[in-house]
Amino acid sequence: MIIGTFAAKTHLSEMLDEIQKGKDYTITKRGKPIARLVPFSEDKKTRREITLELKEIRKRTIGKPFDIREAIEEGRP
């Protein structure tokens, strides 16, 4: 749902109740989006955690990385 800053300030407690139920809000200022309110989740990993996991996967990967340009030149889709 999209809501302006004044309405968000006025209805914050009701919005928080809705957010707990899974709804999310985009807050606008003069018609332009400036923020999102979304339900909190402890399951989500940070970018740093994901980056570290990818680095570990790359260390275990054997061979050179797949090169899309090389595949195209060879005639593979």
PQR file with spaces between the fields and no chain letter, atoms N, CA, C, O and H, PARSE charges and radii, in Angstrom:
ATOM       1  N    MET     1       0.844   -1.170    0.000 -0.4000 1.5000
ATOM       2  CA   MET     1       0.000    0.000    0.000 -0.0000 2.0000
ATOM       3  C    MET     1       0.895    1.240    0.000  0.5500 1.7000
ATOM       4  O    MET     1       1.951    1.247    0.632 -0.5500 1.4000
ATOM       5  N    ILE     2       0.481    2.264   -0.693 -0.4000 1.5000
ATOM       6  CA   ILE     2       1.228    3.520   -0.783 -0.0000 2.0000
ATOM       7  C    ILE     2       0.537    4.542    0.112  0.5500 1.7000
ATOM       8  O    ILE     2      -0.684    4.695    0.085 -0.5500 1.4000
ATOM       9  H    ILE     2      -0.377    2.259   -1.207  0.4000 1.0000
ATOM      10  N    ILE     3       1.355    5.242    0.909 -0.4000 1.5000
ATOM      11  CA   ILE     3       0.806    6.210    1.860 -0.0000 2.0000
ATOM      12  C    ILE     3       1.750    7.403    1.971  0.5500 1.7000
ATOM      13  O    ILE     3       2.968    7.237    1.919 -0.5500 1.4000
ATOM      14  H    ILE     3       2.347    5.118    0.930  0.4000 1.0000
ATOM      15  N    GLY     4       1.200    8.592    2.122 -0.4000 1.5000
ATOM      16  CA   GLY     4       2.001    9.802    2.272 -0.0000 2.0000
ATOM      17  C    GLY     4       2.588    9.920    3.672  0.5500 1.7000
ATOM      18  O    GLY     4       2.151    9.228    4.592 -0.5500 1.4000
ATOM      19  H    GLY     4       0.210    8.727    2.165  0.4000 1.0000
ATOM      20  N    THR     5       3.572   10.790    3.833 -0.4000 1.5000
ATOM      21  CA   THR     5       4.252   10.931    5.113 -0.0000 2.0000
ATOM      22  C    THR     5       3.314   11.405    6.221  0.5500 1.7000
ATOM      23  O    THR     5       3.387   10.905    7.344 -0.5500 1.4000
ATOM      24  H    THR     5       3.927   11.352    3.086  0.4000 1.0000
ATOM      25  N    PHE     6       2.448   12.345    5.928 -0.4000 1.5000
ATOM      26  CA   PHE     6       1.537   12.847    6.959 -0.0000 2.0000
ATOM      27  C    PHE     6       0.597   11.744    7.434  0.5500 1.7000
ATOM      28  O    PHE     6       0.389   11.570    8.635 -0.5500 1.4000
ATOM      29  H    PHE     6       2.389   12.751    5.016  0.4000 1.0000
ATOM      30  N    ALA     7       0.030   11.001    6.484 -0.4000 1.5000
ATOM      31  CA   ALA     7      -0.881    9.909    6.850 -0.0000 2.0000
ATOM      32  C    ALA     7      -0.131    8.814    7.598  0.5500 1.7000
ATOM      33  O    ALA     7      -0.674    8.218    8.528 -0.5500 1.4000
ATOM      34  H    ALA     7       0.199   11.142    5.508  0.4000 1.0000
ATOM      35  N    ALA     8       1.103    8.545    7.205 -0.4000 1.5000
ATOM      36  CA   ALA     8       1.907    7.531    7.887 -0.0000 2.0000
ATOM      37  C    ALA     8       2.150    7.929    9.338  0.5500 1.7000
ATOM      38  O    ALA     8       2.047    7.104   10.245 -0.5500 1.4000
ATOM      39  H    ALA     8       1.544    9.029    6.449  0.4000 1.0000
ATOM      40  N    LYS     9       2.474    9.202    9.545 -0.4000 1.5000
ATOM      41  CA   LYS     9       2.700    9.690   10.906 -0.0000 2.0000
ATOM      42  C    LYS     9       1.413    9.601   11.725  0.5500 1.7000
ATOM      43  O    LYS     9       1.438    9.212   12.892 -0.5500 1.4000
ATOM      44  H    LYS     9       2.558    9.873    8.808  0.4000 1.0000
ATOM      45  N    THR    10       0.321    9.955   11.120 -0.4000 1.5000
ATOM      46  CA   THR    10      -0.961    9.971   11.814 -0.0000 2.0000
ATOM      47  C    THR    10      -1.455    8.564   12.148  0.5500 1.7000
ATOM      48  O    THR    10      -2.076    8.357   13.190 -0.5500 1.4000
ATOM      49  H    THR    10       0.302   10.271   10.172  0.4000 1.0000
ATOM      50  N    HIS    11      -1.183    7.600   11.275 -0.4000 1.5000
ATOM      51  CA   HIS    11      -1.728    6.248   11.425 -0.0000 2.0000
ATOM      52  C    HIS    11      -0.666    5.189   11.698  0.5500 1.7000
ATOM      53  O    HIS    11      -0.865    4.014   11.389 -0.5500 1.4000
ATOM      54  H    HIS    11      -0.677    7.768   10.428  0.4000 1.0000
ATOM      55  N    LEU    12       0.453    5.598   12.271 -0.4000 1.5000
ATOM      56  CA   LEU    12       1.570    4.665   12.451 -0.0000 2.0000
ATOM      57  C    LEU    12       1.179    3.429   13.257  0.5500 1.7000
ATOM      58  O    LEU    12       1.528    2.318   12.859 -0.5500 1.4000
ATOM      59  H    LEU    12       0.615    6.552   12.522  0.4000 1.0000
ATOM      60  N    SER    13       0.482    3.577   14.352 -0.4000 1.5000
ATOM      61  CA   SER    13       0.163    2.408   15.177 -0.0000 2.0000
ATOM      62  C    SER    13      -0.719    1.415   14.425  0.5500 1.7000
ATOM      63  O    SER    13      -0.526    0.205   14.543 -0.5500 1.4000
ATOM      64  H    SER    13       0.198    4.480   14.675  0.4000 1.0000
ATOM      65  N    GLU    14      -1.688    1.917   13.652 -0.4000 1.5000
ATOM      66  CA   GLU    14      -2.522    1.008   12.852 -0.0000 2.0000
ATOM      67  C    GLU    14      -1.697    0.328   11.767  0.5500 1.7000
ATOM      68  O    GLU    14      -1.883   -0.853   11.473 -0.5500 1.4000
ATOM      69  H    GLU    14      -1.844    2.900   13.556  0.4000 1.0000
ATOM      70  N    MET    15      -0.784    1.094   11.178 -0.4000 1.5000
ATOM      71  CA   MET    15       0.074    0.526   10.139 -0.0000 2.0000
ATOM      72  C    MET    15       0.930   -0.598   10.711  0.5500 1.7000
ATOM      73  O    MET    15       1.092   -1.638   10.072 -0.5500 1.4000
ATOM      74  H    MET    15      -0.632    2.054   11.417  0.4000 1.0000
ATOM      75  N    LEU    16       1.476   -0.401   11.902 -0.4000 1.5000
ATOM      76  CA   LEU    16       2.309   -1.424   12.517 -0.0000 2.0000
ATOM      77  C    LEU    16       1.518   -2.702   12.774  0.5500 1.7000
ATOM      78  O    LEU    16       2.049   -3.801   12.614 -0.5500 1.4000
ATOM      79  H    LEU    16       1.344    0.444   12.420  0.4000 1.0000
ATOM      80  N    ASP    17       0.264   -2.568   13.167 -0.4000 1.5000
ATOM      81  CA   ASP    17      -0.592   -3.748   13.351 -0.0000 2.0000
ATOM      82  C    ASP    17      -0.750   -4.497   12.035  0.5500 1.7000
ATOM      83  O    ASP    17      -0.683   -5.725   12.006 -0.5500 1.4000
ATOM      84  H    ASP    17      -0.167   -1.675   13.296  0.4000 1.0000
ATOM      85  N    GLU    18      -0.960   -3.764   10.947 -0.4000 1.5000
ATOM      86  CA   GLU    18      -1.113   -4.380    9.633 -0.0000 2.0000
ATOM      87  C    GLU    18       0.192   -5.015    9.151  0.5500 1.7000
ATOM      88  O    GLU    18       0.185   -6.075    8.525 -0.5500 1.4000
ATOM      89  H    GLU    18      -1.014   -2.766   10.970  0.4000 1.0000
ATOM      90  N    ILE    19       1.297   -4.359    9.448 -0.4000 1.5000
ATOM      91  CA   ILE    19       2.605   -4.879    9.044 -0.0000 2.0000
ATOM      92  C    ILE    19       2.882   -6.199    9.745  0.5500 1.7000
ATOM      93  O    ILE    19       3.440   -7.116    9.143 -0.5500 1.4000
ATOM      94  H    ILE    19       1.303   -3.498    9.956  0.4000 1.0000
ATOM      95  N    GLN    20       2.496   -6.306   11.021 -0.4000 1.5000
ATOM      96  CA   GLN    20       2.668   -7.569   11.741 -0.0000 2.0000
ATOM      97  C    GLN    20       1.892   -8.702   11.077  0.5500 1.7000
ATOM      98  O    GLN    20       2.271   -9.867   11.195 -0.5500 1.4000
ATOM      99  H    GLN    20       2.043   -5.561   11.511  0.4000 1.0000
ATOM     100  N    LYS    21       0.826   -8.371   10.390 -0.4000 1.5000
ATOM     101  CA   LYS    21       0.009   -9.372    9.703 -0.0000 2.0000
ATOM     102  C    LYS    21       0.549   -9.693    8.304  0.5500 1.7000
ATOM     103  O    LYS    21      -0.011  -10.538    7.606 -0.5500 1.4000
ATOM     104  H    LYS    21       0.518   -7.425   10.294  0.4000 1.0000
ATOM     105  N    GLY    22       1.638   -9.020    7.891 -0.4000 1.5000
ATOM     106  CA   GLY    22       2.261   -9.323    6.613 -0.0000 2.0000
ATOM     107  C    GLY    22       2.133   -8.249    5.547  0.5500 1.7000
ATOM     108  O    GLY    22       2.706   -8.388    4.466 -0.5500 1.4000
ATOM     109  H    GLY    22       2.092   -8.334    8.458  0.4000 1.0000
ATOM     110  N    LYS    23       1.407   -7.197    5.821 -0.4000 1.5000
ATOM     111  CA   LYS    23       1.235   -6.126    4.837 -0.0000 2.0000
ATOM     112  C    LYS    23       2.490   -5.253    4.802  0.5500 1.7000
ATOM     113  O    LYS    23       3.188   -5.141    5.809 -0.5500 1.4000
ATOM     114  H    LYS    23       0.942   -7.084    6.699  0.4000 1.0000
ATOM     115  N    ASP    24       2.783   -4.639    3.663 -0.4000 1.5000
ATOM     116  CA   ASP    24       3.889   -3.685    3.621 -0.0000 2.0000
ATOM     117  C    ASP    24       3.409   -2.356    3.042  0.5500 1.7000
ATOM     118  O    ASP    24       2.427   -2.297    2.302 -0.5500 1.4000
ATOM     119  H    ASP    24       2.216   -4.731    2.844  0.4000 1.0000
ATOM     120  N    TYR    25       4.116   -1.313    3.393 -0.4000 1.5000
ATOM     121  CA   TYR    25       3.756    0.048    3.002 -0.0000 2.0000
ATOM     122  C    TYR    25       4.925    0.718    2.315  0.5500 1.7000
ATOM     123  O    TYR    25       6.081    0.521    2.689 -0.5500 1.4000
ATOM     124  H    TYR    25       4.913   -1.361    3.994  0.4000 1.0000
ATOM     125  N    THR    26       4.609    1.519    1.299 -0.4000 1.5000
ATOM     126  CA   THR    26       5.576    2.420    0.683 -0.0000 2.0000
ATOM     127  C    THR    26       5.168    3.824    1.107  0.5500 1.7000
ATOM     128  O    THR    26       4.038    4.250    0.870 -0.5500 1.4000
ATOM     129  H    THR    26       3.669    1.680    0.995  0.4000 1.0000
ATOM     130  N    ILE    27       6.089    4.533    1.730 -0.4000 1.5000
ATOM     131  CA   ILE    27       5.810    5.898    2.190 -0.0000 2.0000
ATOM     132  C    ILE    27       6.342    6.874    1.148  0.5500 1.7000
ATOM     133  O    ILE    27       7.477    6.763    0.685 -0.5500 1.4000
ATOM     134  H    ILE    27       7.007    4.187    1.922  0.4000 1.0000
ATOM     135  N    THR    28       5.490    7.834    0.792 -0.4000 1.5000
ATOM     136  CA   THR    28       5.880    8.821   -0.214 -0.0000 2.0000
ATOM     137  C    THR    28       5.951   10.217    0.394  0.5500 1.7000
ATOM     138  O    THR    28       5.303   10.523    1.394 -0.5500 1.4000
ATOM     139  H    THR    28       4.567    7.924    1.168  0.4000 1.0000
ATOM     140  N    LYS    29       6.753   11.037   -0.242 -0.4000 1.5000
ATOM     141  CA   LYS    29       6.847   12.454    0.129 -0.0000 2.0000
ATOM     142  C    LYS    29       6.705   13.230   -1.166  0.5500 1.7000
ATOM     143  O    LYS    29       7.531   13.122   -2.072 -0.5500 1.4000
ATOM     144  H    LYS    29       7.279   10.788   -1.055  0.4000 1.0000
ATOM     145  N    ARG    30       5.645   14.010   -1.232 -0.4000 1.5000
ATOM     146  CA   ARG    30       5.317   14.763   -2.450 -0.0000 2.0000
ATOM     147  C    ARG    30       5.185   13.835   -3.656  0.5500 1.7000
ATOM     148  O    ARG    30       5.592   14.172   -4.768 -0.5500 1.4000
ATOM     149  H    ARG    30       4.974   14.098   -0.496  0.4000 1.0000
ATOM     150  N    GLY    31       4.606   12.660   -3.408 -0.4000 1.5000
ATOM     151  CA   GLY    31       4.337   11.719   -4.483 -0.0000 2.0000
ATOM     152  C    GLY    31       5.481   10.808   -4.879  0.5500 1.7000
ATOM     153  O    GLY    31       5.306    9.946   -5.741 -0.5500 1.4000
ATOM     154  H    GLY    31       4.276   12.387   -2.505  0.4000 1.0000
ATOM     155  N    LYS    32       6.666   10.977   -4.265 -0.4000 1.5000
ATOM     156  CA   LYS    32       7.815   10.153   -4.605 -0.0000 2.0000
ATOM     157  C    LYS    32       8.123    9.190   -3.463  0.5500 1.7000
ATOM     158  O    LYS    32       8.172    9.603   -2.304 -0.5500 1.4000
ATOM     159  H    LYS    32       6.808   11.677   -3.565  0.4000 1.0000
ATOM     160  N    PRO    33       8.329    7.917   -3.774 -0.5600 1.5000
ATOM     161  CA   PRO    33       8.645    6.939   -2.727  0.2800 2.0000
ATOM     162  C    PRO    33       9.939    7.296   -2.007  0.5500 1.7000
ATOM     163  O    PRO    33      10.940    7.634   -2.638 -0.5500 1.4000
ATOM     164  N    ILE    34       9.907    7.217   -0.676 -0.4000 1.5000
ATOM     165  CA   ILE    34      11.116    7.514    0.112 -0.0000 2.0000
ATOM     166  C    ILE    34      11.478    6.390    1.073  0.5500 1.7000
ATOM     167  O    ILE    34      12.623    6.303    1.516 -0.5500 1.4000
ATOM     168  H    ILE    34       9.093    6.942   -0.164  0.4000 1.0000
ATOM     169  N    ALA    35      10.503    5.515    1.406 -0.4000 1.5000
ATOM     170  CA   ALA    35      10.790    4.451    2.371 -0.0000 2.0000
ATOM     171  C    ALA    35       9.785    3.322    2.219  0.5500 1.7000
ATOM     172  O    ALA    35       8.701    3.494    1.660 -0.5500 1.4000
ATOM     173  H    ALA    35       9.573    5.586    1.046  0.4000 1.0000
ATOM     174  N    ARG    36      10.182    2.148    2.740 -0.4000 1.5000
ATOM     175  CA   ARG    36       9.267    1.006    2.795 -0.0000 2.0000
ATOM     176  C    ARG    36       9.227    0.479    4.213  0.5500 1.7000
ATOM     177  O    ARG    36      10.257    0.379    4.880 -0.5500 1.4000
ATOM     178  H    ARG    36      11.062    2.009    3.194  0.4000 1.0000
ATOM     179  N    LEU    37       8.040    0.145    4.667 -0.4000 1.5000
ATOM     180  CA   LEU    37       7.864   -0.529    5.948 -0.0000 2.0000
ATOM     181  C    LEU    37       7.415   -1.945    5.631  0.5500 1.7000
ATOM     182  O    LEU    37       6.371   -2.149    5.011 -0.5500 1.4000
ATOM     183  H    LEU    37       7.203    0.226    4.126  0.4000 1.0000
ATOM     184  N    VAL    38       8.200   -2.917    6.056 -0.4000 1.5000
ATOM     185  CA   VAL    38       7.907   -4.320    5.771 -0.0000 2.0000
ATOM     186  C    VAL    38       8.008   -5.115    7.066  0.5500 1.7000
ATOM     187  O    VAL    38       8.666   -4.678    8.010 -0.5500 1.4000
ATOM     188  H    VAL    38       9.048   -2.752    6.559  0.4000 1.0000
ATOM     189  N    PRO    39       7.364   -6.280    7.121 -0.5600 1.5000
ATOM     190  CA   PRO    39       7.451   -7.103    8.325  0.2800 2.0000
ATOM     191  C    PRO    39       8.893   -7.502    8.612  0.5500 1.7000
ATOM     192  O    PRO    39       9.671   -7.765    7.695 -0.5500 1.4000
ATOM     193  N    PHE    40       9.236   -7.543    9.884 -0.4000 1.5000
ATOM     194  CA   PHE    40      10.568   -7.945   10.312 -0.0000 2.0000
ATOM     195  C    PHE    40      10.716   -9.450   10.184  0.5500 1.7000
ATOM     196  O    PHE    40       9.787  -10.199   10.488 -0.5500 1.4000
ATOM     197  H    PHE    40       8.605   -7.329   10.629  0.4000 1.0000
ATOM     198  N    SER    41      11.878   -9.893    9.737 -0.4000 1.5000
ATOM     199  CA   SER    41      12.156  -11.312    9.634 -0.0000 2.0000
ATOM     200  C    SER    41      13.601  -11.562   10.044  0.5500 1.7000
ATOM     201  O    SER    41      14.522  -10.955    9.498 -0.5500 1.4000
ATOM     202  H    SER    41      12.633   -9.285    9.490  0.4000 1.0000
ATOM     203  N    GLU    42      13.792  -12.450   11.002 -0.4000 1.5000
ATOM     204  CA   GLU    42      15.149  -12.784   11.434 -0.0000 2.0000
ATOM     205  C    GLU    42      15.813  -13.781   10.498  0.5500 1.7000
ATOM     206  O    GLU    42      17.016  -14.019   10.595 -0.5500 1.4000
ATOM     207  H    GLU    42      13.043  -12.942   11.445  0.4000 1.0000
ATOM     208  N    ASP    43      15.035  -14.367    9.591 -0.4000 1.5000
ATOM     209  CA   ASP    43      15.554  -15.381    8.688 -0.0000 2.0000
ATOM     210  C    ASP    43      16.460  -14.804    7.608  0.5500 1.7000
ATOM     211  O    ASP    43      17.345  -15.497    7.107 -0.5500 1.4000
ATOM     212  H    ASP    43      14.057  -14.174    9.512  0.4000 1.0000
ATOM     213  N    LYS    44      16.253  -13.565    7.254 -0.4000 1.5000
ATOM     214  CA   LYS    44      16.990  -12.982    6.138 -0.0000 2.0000
ATOM     215  C    LYS    44      18.460  -12.792    6.495  0.5500 1.7000
ATOM     216  O    LYS    44      18.811  -12.340    7.585 -0.5500 1.4000
ATOM     217  H    LYS    44      15.534  -13.001    7.662  0.4000 1.0000
ATOM     218  N    LYS    45      19.294  -13.152    5.544 -0.4000 1.5000
ATOM     219  CA   LYS    45      20.726  -12.990    5.728 -0.0000 2.0000
ATOM     220  C    LYS    45      21.139  -11.613    5.235  0.5500 1.7000
ATOM     221  O    LYS    45      20.517  -11.040    4.340 -0.5500 1.4000
ATOM     222  H    LYS    45      19.009  -13.519    4.659  0.4000 1.0000
ATOM     223  N    THR    46      22.190  -11.099    5.831 -0.4000 1.5000
ATOM     224  CA   THR    46      22.716   -9.813    5.383 -0.0000 2.0000
ATOM     225  C    THR    46      23.519  -10.024    4.102  0.5500 1.7000
ATOM     226  O    THR    46      23.919  -11.143    3.779 -0.5500 1.4000
ATOM     227  H    THR    46      22.696  -11.564    6.558  0.4000 1.0000
ATOM     228  N    ARG    47      23.741   -8.949    3.394 -0.4000 1.5000
ATOM     229  CA   ARG    47      24.540   -9.033    2.171 -0.0000 2.0000
ATOM     230  C    ARG    47      25.924   -9.591    2.474  0.5500 1.7000
ATOM     231  O    ARG    47      26.481  -10.362    1.692 -0.5500 1.4000
ATOM     232  H    ARG    47      23.416   -8.041    3.656  0.4000 1.0000
ATOM     233  N    ARG    48      26.468   -9.192    3.614 -0.4000 1.5000
ATOM     234  CA   ARG    48      27.808   -9.661    3.984 -0.0000 2.0000
ATOM     235  C    ARG    48      27.809  -11.180    4.180  0.5500 1.7000
ATOM     236  O    ARG    48      28.729  -11.861    3.728 -0.5500 1.4000
ATOM     237  H    ARG    48      26.015   -8.566    4.249  0.4000 1.0000
ATOM     238  N    GLU    49      26.792  -11.708    4.845 -0.4000 1.5000
ATOM     239  CA   GLU    49      26.708  -13.153    5.054 -0.0000 2.0000
ATOM     240  C    GLU    49      26.594  -13.890    3.727  0.5500 1.7000
ATOM     241  O    GLU    49      27.244  -14.916    3.525 -0.5500 1.4000
ATOM     242  H    GLU    49      26.044  -11.155    5.212  0.4000 1.0000
ATOM     243  N    ILE    50      25.783  -13.378    2.837 -0.4000 1.5000
ATOM     244  CA   ILE    50      25.612  -14.008    1.529 -0.0000 2.0000
ATOM     245  C    ILE    50      26.911  -13.960    0.738  0.5500 1.7000
ATOM     246  O    ILE    50      27.290  -14.939    0.096 -0.5500 1.4000
ATOM     247  H    ILE    50      25.255  -12.545    3.000  0.4000 1.0000
ATOM     248  N    THR    51      27.593  -12.820    0.784 -0.4000 1.5000
ATOM     249  CA   THR    51      28.865  -12.674    0.069 -0.0000 2.0000
ATOM     250  C    THR    51      29.892  -13.669    0.588  0.5500 1.7000
ATOM     251  O    THR    51      30.608  -14.290   -0.198 -0.5500 1.4000
ATOM     252  H    THR    51      27.285  -12.024    1.305  0.4000 1.0000
ATOM     253  N    LEU    52      29.968  -13.824    1.898 -0.4000 1.5000
ATOM     254  CA   LEU    52      30.922  -14.777    2.477 -0.0000 2.0000
ATOM     255  C    LEU    52      30.584  -16.211    2.066  0.5500 1.7000
ATOM     256  O    LEU    52      31.487  -16.998    1.782 -0.5500 1.4000
ATOM     257  H    LEU    52      29.386  -13.320    2.536  0.4000 1.0000
ATOM     258  N    GLU    53      29.304  -16.556    2.032 -0.4000 1.5000
ATOM     259  CA   GLU    53      28.899  -17.895    1.595 -0.0000 2.0000
ATOM     260  C    GLU    53      29.276  -18.128    0.135  0.5500 1.7000
ATOM     261  O    GLU    53      29.756  -19.207   -0.213 -0.5500 1.4000
ATOM     262  H    GLU    53      28.571  -15.917    2.263  0.4000 1.0000
ATOM     263  N    LEU    54      29.066  -17.134   -0.719 -0.4000 1.5000
ATOM     264  CA   LEU    54      29.431  -17.274   -2.130 -0.0000 2.0000
ATOM     265  C    LEU    54      30.937  -17.445   -2.307  0.5500 1.7000
ATOM     266  O    LEU    54      31.382  -18.221   -3.153 -0.5500 1.4000
ATOM     267  H    LEU    54      28.677  -16.257   -0.437  0.4000 1.0000
ATOM     268  N    LYS    55      31.717  -16.723   -1.511 -0.4000 1.5000
ATOM     269  CA   LYS    55      33.176  -16.866   -1.583 -0.0000 2.0000
ATOM     270  C    LYS    55      33.594  -18.279   -1.213  0.5500 1.7000
ATOM     271  O    LYS    55      34.490  -18.847   -1.837 -0.5500 1.4000
ATOM     272  H    LYS    55      31.355  -16.093   -0.824  0.4000 1.0000
ATOM     273  N    GLU    56      32.946  -18.854   -0.195 -0.4000 1.5000
ATOM     274  CA   GLU    56      33.249  -20.227    0.205 -0.0000 2.0000
ATOM     275  C    GLU    56      32.883  -21.214   -0.899  0.5500 1.7000
ATOM     276  O    GLU    56      33.623  -22.165   -1.151 -0.5500 1.4000
ATOM     277  H    GLU    56      32.218  -18.392    0.312  0.4000 1.0000
ATOM     278  N    ILE    57      31.757  -20.996   -1.553 -0.4000 1.5000
ATOM     279  CA   ILE    57      31.339  -21.863   -2.657 -0.0000 2.0000
ATOM     280  C    ILE    57      32.340  -21.777   -3.797  0.5500 1.7000
ATOM     281  O    ILE    57      32.696  -22.797   -4.388 -0.5500 1.4000
ATOM     282  H    ILE    57      31.155  -20.224   -1.348  0.4000 1.0000
ATOM     283  N    ARG    58      32.800  -20.568   -4.113 -0.4000 1.5000
ATOM     284  CA   ARG    58      33.774  -20.387   -5.201 -0.0000 2.0000
ATOM     285  C    ARG    58      35.078  -21.121   -4.909  0.5500 1.7000
ATOM     286  O    ARG    58      35.717  -21.644   -5.822 -0.5500 1.4000
ATOM     287  H    ARG    58      32.511  -19.740   -3.633  0.4000 1.0000
ATOM     288  N    LYS    59      35.476  -21.162   -3.630 -0.4000 1.5000
ATOM     289  CA   LYS    59      36.706  -21.870   -3.268 -0.0000 2.0000
ATOM     290  C    LYS    59      36.581  -23.362   -3.546  0.5500 1.7000
ATOM     291  O    LYS    59      37.561  -24.015   -3.904 -0.5500 1.4000
ATOM     292  H    LYS    59      34.957  -20.737   -2.888  0.4000 1.0000
ATOM     293  N    ARG    60      35.372  -23.905   -3.382 -0.4000 1.5000
ATOM     294  CA   ARG    60      35.144  -25.342   -3.577 -0.0000 2.0000
ATOM     295  C    ARG    60      34.880  -25.709   -5.035  0.5500 1.7000
ATOM     296  O    ARG    60      34.879  -26.890   -5.380 -0.5500 1.4000
ATOM     297  H    ARG    60      34.575  -23.375   -3.092  0.4000 1.0000
ATOM     298  N    THR    61      34.656  -24.721   -5.890 -0.4000 1.5000
ATOM     299  CA   THR    61      34.319  -24.985   -7.284 -0.0000 2.0000
ATOM     300  C    THR    61      35.584  -25.298   -8.077  0.5500 1.7000
ATOM     301  O    THR    61      36.583  -24.582   -8.004 -0.5500 1.4000
ATOM     302  H    THR    61      34.656  -23.761   -5.610  0.4000 1.0000
ATOM     303  N    ILE    62      35.510  -26.386   -8.836 -0.4000 1.5000
ATOM     304  CA   ILE    62      36.659  -26.807   -9.642 -0.0000 2.0000
ATOM     305  C    ILE    62      36.452  -26.320  -11.072  0.5500 1.7000
ATOM     306  O    ILE    62      35.334  -26.335  -11.586 -0.5500 1.4000
ATOM     307  H    ILE    62      34.699  -26.968   -8.895  0.4000 1.0000
ATOM     308  N    GLY    63      37.524  -25.895  -11.702 -0.4000 1.5000
ATOM     309  CA   GLY    63      37.444  -25.444  -13.087 -0.0000 2.0000
ATOM     310  C    GLY    63      37.254  -23.945  -13.173  0.5500 1.7000
ATOM     311  O    GLY    63      37.109  -23.244  -12.172 -0.5500 1.4000
ATOM     312  H    GLY    63      38.433  -25.883  -11.285  0.4000 1.0000
ATOM     313  N    LYS    64      37.260  -23.483  -14.422 -0.4000 1.5000
ATOM     314  CA   LYS    64      37.104  -22.044  -14.598 -0.0000 2.0000
ATOM     315  C    LYS    64      35.622  -21.670  -14.630  0.5500 1.7000
ATOM     316  O    LYS    64      34.782  -22.503  -14.971 -0.5500 1.4000
ATOM     317  H    LYS    64      37.378  -24.053  -15.235  0.4000 1.0000
ATOM     318  N    PRO    65      35.298  -20.444  -14.284 -0.5600 1.5000
ATOM     319  CA   PRO    65      33.902  -20.011  -14.297  0.2800 2.0000
ATOM     320  C    PRO    65      33.317  -20.066  -15.711  0.5500 1.7000
ATOM     321  O    PRO    65      34.042  -19.916  -16.695 -0.5500 1.4000
ATOM     322  N    PHE    66      32.023  -20.279  -15.803 -0.4000 1.5000
ATOM     323  CA   PHE    66      31.317  -20.326  -17.076 -0.0000 2.0000
ATOM     324  C    PHE    66      31.341  -18.944  -17.726  0.5500 1.7000
ATOM     325  O    PHE    66      31.012  -17.943  -17.090 -0.5500 1.4000
ATOM     326  H    PHE    66      31.434  -20.400  -15.004  0.4000 1.0000
ATOM     327  N    ASP    67      31.731  -18.902  -18.988 -0.4000 1.5000
ATOM     328  CA   ASP    67      31.788  -17.644  -19.730 -0.0000 2.0000
ATOM     329  C    ASP    67      30.679  -17.638  -20.773  0.5500 1.7000
ATOM     330  O    ASP    67      30.747  -18.385  -21.749 -0.5500 1.4000
ATOM     331  H    ASP    67      31.999  -19.716  -19.504  0.4000 1.0000
ATOM     332  N    ILE    68      29.669  -16.816  -20.583 -0.4000 1.5000
ATOM     333  CA   ILE    68      28.516  -16.783  -21.471 -0.0000 2.0000
ATOM     334  C    ILE    68      28.917  -16.378  -22.889  0.5500 1.7000
ATOM     335  O    ILE    68      28.380  -16.919  -23.856 -0.5500 1.4000
ATOM     336  H    ILE    68      29.614  -16.209  -19.790  0.4000 1.0000
ATOM     337  N    ARG    69      29.842  -15.446  -23.024 -0.4000 1.5000
ATOM     338  CA   ARG    69      30.280  -15.020  -24.363 -0.0000 2.0000
ATOM     339  C    ARG    69      30.950  -16.172  -25.116  0.5500 1.7000
ATOM     340  O    ARG    69      30.734  -16.360  -26.313 -0.5500 1.4000
ATOM     341  H    ARG    69      30.278  -15.008  -22.238  0.4000 1.0000
ATOM     342  N    GLU    70      31.751  -16.923  -24.403 -0.4000 1.5000
ATOM     343  CA   GLU    70      32.426  -18.065  -25.017 -0.0000 2.0000
ATOM     344  C    GLU    70      31.394  -19.104  -25.492  0.5500 1.7000
ATOM     345  O    GLU    70      31.533  -19.673  -26.575 -0.5500 1.4000
ATOM     346  H    GLU    70      31.927  -16.770  -23.430  0.4000 1.0000
ATOM     347  N    ALA    71      30.381  -19.338  -24.689 -0.4000 1.5000
ATOM     348  CA   ALA    71      29.328  -20.291  -25.057 -0.0000 2.0000
ATOM     349  C    ALA    71      28.570  -19.822  -26.293  0.5500 1.7000
ATOM     350  O    ALA    71      28.241  -20.629  -27.162 -0.5500 1.4000
ATOM     351  H    ALA    71      30.267  -18.876  -23.809  0.4000 1.0000
ATOM     352  N    ILE    72      28.295  -18.541  -26.375 -0.4000 1.5000
ATOM     353  CA   ILE    72      27.581  -17.989  -27.525 -0.0000 2.0000
ATOM     354  C    ILE    72      28.422  -18.144  -28.791  0.5500 1.7000
ATOM     355  O    ILE    72      27.907  -18.513  -29.847 -0.5500 1.4000
ATOM     356  H    ILE    72      28.562  -17.886  -25.668  0.4000 1.0000
ATOM     357  N    GLU    73      29.706  -17.863  -28.676 -0.4000 1.5000
ATOM     358  CA   GLU    73      30.601  -17.994  -29.840 -0.0000 2.0000
ATOM     359  C    GLU    73      30.702  -19.438  -30.314  0.5500 1.7000
ATOM     360  O    GLU    73      30.893  -19.694  -31.502 -0.5500 1.4000
ATOM     361  H    GLU    73      30.124  -17.564  -27.818  0.4000 1.0000
ATOM     362  N    GLU    74      30.572  -20.387  -29.376 -0.4000 1.5000
ATOM     363  CA   GLU    74      30.614  -21.795  -29.739 -0.0000 2.0000
ATOM     364  C    GLU    74      29.298  -22.261  -30.344  0.5500 1.7000
ATOM     365  O    GLU    74      29.204  -23.376  -30.858 -0.5500 1.4000
ATOM     366  H    GLU    74      30.417  -20.179  -28.410  0.4000 1.0000
ATOM     367  N    GLY    75      28.294  -21.413  -30.281 -0.4000 1.5000
ATOM     368  CA   GLY    75      26.990  -21.772  -30.860 -0.0000 2.0000
ATOM     369  C    GLY    75      26.024  -22.404  -29.880  0.5500 1.7000
ATOM     370  O    GLY    75      24.970  -22.901  -30.277 -0.5500 1.4000
ATOM     371  H    GLY    75      28.370  -20.508  -29.864  0.4000 1.0000
ATOM     372  N    ARG    76      26.372  -22.390  -28.603 -0.4000 1.5000
ATOM     373  CA   ARG    76      25.446  -22.918  -27.601 -0.0000 2.0000
ATOM     374  C    ARG    76      24.511  -21.800  -27.148  0.5500 1.7000
ATOM     375  O    ARG    76      24.925  -20.651  -26.997 -0.5500 1.4000
ATOM     376  H    ARG    76      27.228  -21.986  -28.281  0.4000 1.0000
ATOM     377  N    PRO    77      23.234  -22.160  -26.931 -0.5600 1.5000
ATOM     378  CA   PRO    77      22.284  -21.135  -26.458  0.2800 2.0000
ATOM     379  C    PRO    77      22.526  -20.760  -25.012  0.5500 1.7000
ATOM     380  O    PRO    77      21.816  -19.916  -24.467 -0.5500 1.4000
